[in-house]
Amino acid sequence: MATADNDHEPLQKLMSILASPWTLLLLHRLHMEGPKRFGELRRRLGAISTKTLTERLRLLEAEGWISRHYEPTVPPQVTYAITPKVLELEGKMV
């Protein structure tokens, strides 16, 4: 049986992810501009550090909000894109 404290855990998790610096801007760029490679994302976001971008991308991928596509070329190509899970929110927010 869920207690009152546990009722808000999903919302608290969502808010903590969205409140982290750069997350909303990163999601916005991917949503508006389409799939991007790491270097292109870093340039488009401006002052974000490589470490922070890497952390945000890993977090969002772990949550299923973005996908990571790896091409074993030389040099390797890694492309990030918004997942349908995030796009579903757009319709619910209107």
C-alpha positions in Angstrom: 0.0 0.0 0.0 1.4 3.4 -1.0 1.8 6.0 1.7 1.3 9.7 1.1 5.1 10.3 1.0 5.4 7.8 -1.9 2.6 9.3 -4.0 4.9 12.2 -5.1 8.1 10.2 -5.9 7.6 10.1 -9.7 6.9 13.9 -9.7 9.9 14.6 -7.5 12.1 12.5 -9.8 10.8 14.3 -12.9 11.3 17.7 -11.3 14.8 17.0 -10.1 15.8 15.9 -13.6 14.3 18.9 -15.3 15.6 21.3 -12.7 19.2 20.3 -13.2 21.2 22.9 -15.2 21.2 22.6 -19.0 18.7 19.8 -19.1 15.7 21.8 -20.5 17.9 23.6 -23.0 19.4 20.3 -24.1 16.0 18.7 -24.6 14.7 21.8 -26.3 17.6 21.8 -28.8 17.1 18.1 -29.7 13.4 18.6 -30.0 13.6 21.7 -32.2 16.7 20.9 -34.2 16.5 17.1 -34.5 19.3 14.5 -33.8 22.7 16.0 -33.1 26.2 14.7 -32.5 28.0 15.4 -29.2 30.3 18.2 -30.6 27.4 19.9 -32.4 25.4 19.8 -29.2 28.2 21.3 -27.2 28.6 24.1 -29.8 24.9 24.8 -29.9 24.6 25.0 -26.1 27.4 27.5 -25.7 29.1 27.5 -22.3 28.3 23.9 -21.2 31.3 21.9 -20.2 32.1 18.6 -21.7 31.7 16.9 -18.3 28.3 18.4 -17.7 27.0 17.6 -21.2 28.2 14.0 -20.8 26.5 13.7 -17.5 23.2 15.1 -18.8 23.2 12.9 -21.9 23.9 9.8 -19.8 21.1 10.7 -17.3 18.6 11.4 -20.1 19.5 8.2 -21.9 19.2 6.2 -18.7 15.7 7.7 -18.2 14.7 6.8 -21.7 14.3 10.5 -22.7 16.9 10.5 -25.4 18.4 7.7 -27.6 22.1 7.3 -28.4 23.0 5.9 -31.9 26.6 4.7 -32.3 28.2 4.2 -35.7 31.5 2.3 -35.6 33.3 4.5 -38.1 36.7 6.3 -37.8 36.2 8.4 -35.8 33.1 6.9 -34.2 29.9 8.8 -34.8 27.5 9.1 -31.8 24.1 10.8 -32.4 21.6 11.8 -29.8 17.9 12.2 -30.4 14.6 12.7 -28.5 12.6 9.6 -27.9 8.9 9.2 -28.4 8.5 9.1 -24.6 9.4 12.8 -24.5 7.3 13.7 -27.5 4.3 12.2 -25.7 4.6 14.9 -23.1 4.1 17.6 -25.7 0.5 16.5 -26.3 -0.2 16.2 -22.6 1.0 19.7 -21.9 -1.3 21.5 -24.3 
